[in-house]
Amino acid sequence: MPLSVAVADAQSRCRGRLGRTWVNQPRCSLLATWALPLPTSLLTGPLSGWMPMVAGLAALEGLQDVLAYHGCQLSDGGEPERILTLKWPNDLFCRGSKLGGILCELVRVDQDWSALAVGIGINLFLPRQALPIADSTSLQLHYLSLPDYQTLRDDLVDAISWHLSGQMAPLGLDGSLERALNGPKGLRSRITALSWTLGRRVRVVPVSGAPVEGRALEINPDASLRVRLSDGGQVDVSTADVGILPEVAAVRA
């Protein structure tokens, strides 16, 4: 799939999901936006909610590839399994803290085709004291032997581009999104396996309506998140801010 990418070493007007703003330091993060041509019907249809999660999967797998290529080891000597995960719907997590985020937007070209703009930001060399929020993190706080900033930036752009192209290209074919999502090696099962959200207690703050708390059960076929409430009921959320809550220890009689 043809794609274009713009890369910056710093941004002055950063914008995230739900209109949030964020800050960065020069040459400390990956700051890149990809543009991919896809059918407008796909990007405006009932399964469009999968786009940021597919982009997140591409970013995570690209990051894994680059870390493995450079032989980067965890600073505490731990095993790499489940270190990098995805938080529904659009965040990259490292050991339970936010490492990066994804913003997807549609740019309509004509009636049939649009460009999917995929903005990805990943904290690479931010020192702990410069992290924007308490539950965020930076790659250098977890991995040893990272290459220099420019090498890491360029290798990540190449690797993420390869994964984005490979995962998005089949989606532009008629009827292929359903096939790509489902199946034992489909995108849905891969994203579910890497989810930091599923199985955890969450607080859901919808765009409209009252916040609710419960346990995240599954990612539905339409990309919404199913949450089981404390009263046993269930709710599906599509556009919301989802925070992870600490587990409550059981009280023994």
C-alpha positions in Angstrom: 0.0 0.0 0.0 1.4 3.5 -0.9 1.7 5.8 2.1 3.3 9.1 3.1 4.8 10.0 6.4 5.8 13.3 8.0 8.3 13.3 10.9 9.1 16.0 13.4 11.7 16.3 16.1 9.4 18.7 18.0 5.9 19.9 17.8 4.5 23.2 19.2 0.7 22.5 18.9 0.2 18.9 19.8 -3.3 17.6 19.7 -4.6 14.3 20.9 -7.9 12.3 21.2 -11.0 14.1 22.4 -9.4 17.5 21.8 -6.7 17.1 24.4 -3.3 18.9 24.2 0.0 17.6 25.2 3.7 18.7 25.4 7.0 17.3 24.2 10.7 18.1 24.4 12.8 18.3 21.2 14.4 15.0 20.1 13.0 13.0 22.9 10.0 11.3 21.2 8.8 9.8 18.0 6.4 12.3 16.5 5.1 11.2 13.1 2.0 11.2 11.0 1.2 8.7 8.2 -1.3 9.2 5.4 -2.9 6.0 3.9 -5.5 5.9 1.1 -8.6 3.9 2.0 -12.2 3.7 0.9 -14.4 6.3 2.4 -17.0 3.7 3.1 -14.5 1.8 5.3 -13.5 4.9 7.3 -17.1 6.0 7.9 -18.7 2.6 8.3 -19.7 0.6 11.4 -16.2 -1.0 11.7 -14.2 2.3 11.5 -13.5 2.1 15.3 -10.9 -0.6 14.5 -8.6 1.9 12.7 -6.8 3.3 15.8 -6.4 -0.2 17.3 -5.0 -1.6 14.0 -2.6 1.4 13.9 -1.7 0.8 17.6 -0.9 -2.9 16.7 1.4 -1.7 13.9 3.2 0.7 16.2 3.6 -1.9 18.9 4.9 -4.6 16.5 7.2 -2.1 14.8 8.6 -1.1 18.2 9.2 -4.7 19.1 11.0 -5.3 15.8 13.3 -2.4 16.4 14.1 -3.3 20.0 14.9 -6.8 18.9 17.0 -5.7 16.0 19.2 -3.5 18.2 19.4 -6.1 20.9 17.9 -3.8 23.6 17.4 -5.6 26.9 15.1 -4.7 29.8 17.0 -2.7 32.4 15.9 -5.0 35.2 16.8 -8.1 33.3 13.1 -9.3 33.2 11.4 -11.3 30.4 10.1 -9.2 27.5 6.7 -11.0 27.4 3.7 -8.6 27.9 6.0 -5.6 28.5 4.5 -3.7 25.6 0.7 -3.7 25.5 -2.3 -1.8 24.0 -4.8 0.1 26.1 -8.3 0.5 24.5 -8.8 2.3 22.3 -5.6 4.1 21.2 -2.7 4.0 23.7 0.6 2.2 23.8 1.5 1.0 27.3 4.8 -0.2 28.8 4.5 -2.1 32.1 1.2 -0.5 32.9 2.1 3.1 32.1 1.4 5.2 29.0 4.3 5.1 26.5 2.5 6.6 23.5 -0.7 7.4 21.8 -2.4 7.3 18.4 -4.8 9.7 16.8 -6.6 8.7 13.6 -8.5 11.2 11.4 -10.3 11.1 8.1 -9.4 13.5 5.3 -11.9 13.1 2.6 -10.5 13.2 -1.0 -13.7 12.4 -3.0 -16.9 10.4 -2.7 -15.1 7.0 -2.9 -11.6 7.6 -1.3 -10.2 9.3 1.7 -6.8 9.5 3.5 -6.5 8.1 6.9 -4.2 10.3 8.9 -2.5 8.3 11.6 -0.6 10.4 14.2 1.7 8.4 16.5 3.7 9.8 19.4 6.0 7.6 21.5 8.1 8.7 24.4 11.7 7.6 23.7 14.2 9.6 25.8 12.1 11.7 28.1 13.6 11.8 31.6 11.3 10.8 34.5 11.0 14.4 35.7 9.8 15.6 32.3 7.0 13.0 31.9 3.7 14.9 31.3 1.4 12.8 33.6 2.0 10.6 36.6 1.0 7.3 34.8 3.2 7.9 31.7 6.6 6.5 31.0 9.5 6.6 28.5 11.3 3.9 26.6 14.7 4.7 28.1 13.3 4.0 31.6 12.8 0.4 30.7 15.4 -0.6 28.1 19.2 -0.6 27.9 21.4 -0.2 24.8 19.0 2.0 22.9 20.5 3.5 19.8 20.9 7.2 19.4 17.7 9.3 18.9 18.0 9.7 15.1 18.7 6.1 14.5 15.9 5.0 16.7 13.5 7.5 15.2 14.3 6.5 11.6 14.2 2.8 12.3 10.8 3.1 14.1 9.4 5.1 11.1 10.5 2.4 8.7 9.2 -0.5 10.9 5.9 1.1 11.7 5.4 2.0 8.0 6.0 -1.6 7.0 3.4 -2.9 9.6 0.9 -0.2 8.8 1.1 -0.9 5.1 0.8 -4.6 5.6 -2.1 -4.5 8.0 -4.1 -1.7 6.3 -3.7 -2.8 2.7 -6.2 -5.8 2.9 -8.8 -3.6 4.5 -9.2 -1.6 1.3 -10.6 -4.6 -0.6 -14.3 -5.3 -0.7 -15.5 -7.4 2.2 -11.9 -8.0 3.5 -12.2 -6.2 6.8 -14.4 -8.9 8.3 -11.9 -11.6 7.2 -8.9 -9.6 8.4 -10.5 -9.1 11.8 -11.7 -12.6 12.5 -10.0 -15.9 12.7 -7.3 -17.3 15.0 -4.6 -15.1 13.6 -6.9 -12.2 12.8 -6.4 -8.6 13.9 -9.1 -8.8 16.6 -7.4 -11.8 18.3 -4.0 -10.3 18.1 -5.2 -7.0 19.5 -7.1 -8.8 22.3 -4.0 -10.9 23.2 -2.0 -7.7 23.6 -4.6 -5.7 25.5 -3.7 -4.1 28.8 -7.4 -3.2 29.4 -9.2 -6.5 29.2 -9.8 -8.2 32.5 -9.0 -5.1 34.6 -11.2 -2.8 36.6 -11.9 0.4 34.7 -13.6 3.7 35.0 -15.4 4.8 31.9 -16.1 8.5 31.3 -18.2 8.7 28.1 -18.4 11.8 25.9 -22.0 12.2 27.1 -23.5 10.6 30.2 -22.4 9.7 33.7 -19.1 7.8 34.4 -19.4 4.1 35.3 -17.0 1.6 36.8 -16.7 -2.1 36.1 -14.5 -4.8 34.6 -13.5 -4.7 30.9 -14.7 -8.0 29.4 -14.0 -7.9 25.7 -13.6 -5.9 22.5 -16.7 -6.3 20.5 -16.8 -7.0 16.7 -17.6 -3.3 16.1 -14.5 -2.3 18.2 -16.5 -1.1 21.2 -15.5 -2.1 24.7 -17.8 -4.3 26.8 -17.8 -3.6 30.5 -19.5 -5.6 33.3 -20.8 -3.3 36.0 -20.8 -4.0 39.7 -24.5 -4.8 39.7 -23.9 -7.5 37.1 -25.2 -5.5 34.1 -23.2 -4.8 31.0 -22.5 -1.7 28.9 -20.8 -1.2 25.6 -18.8 2.0 25.1 -17.5 3.3 21.8 -16.2 6.8 22.5 -15.0 7.3 26.0 -12.0 7.9 28.3 -11.2 4.7 30.0 -8.9 4.6 33.1 -7.5 1.6 34.8 -8.5 1.2 38.5 -6.5 -0.6 41.1 -7.7 -4.0 42.2 -9.6 -4.2 45.5 -8.3 -6.8 47.8 -10.8 -9.3 49.0 -11.8 -9.0 52.7 -11.7 -12.3 54.5 -14.2 -13.0 57.3 
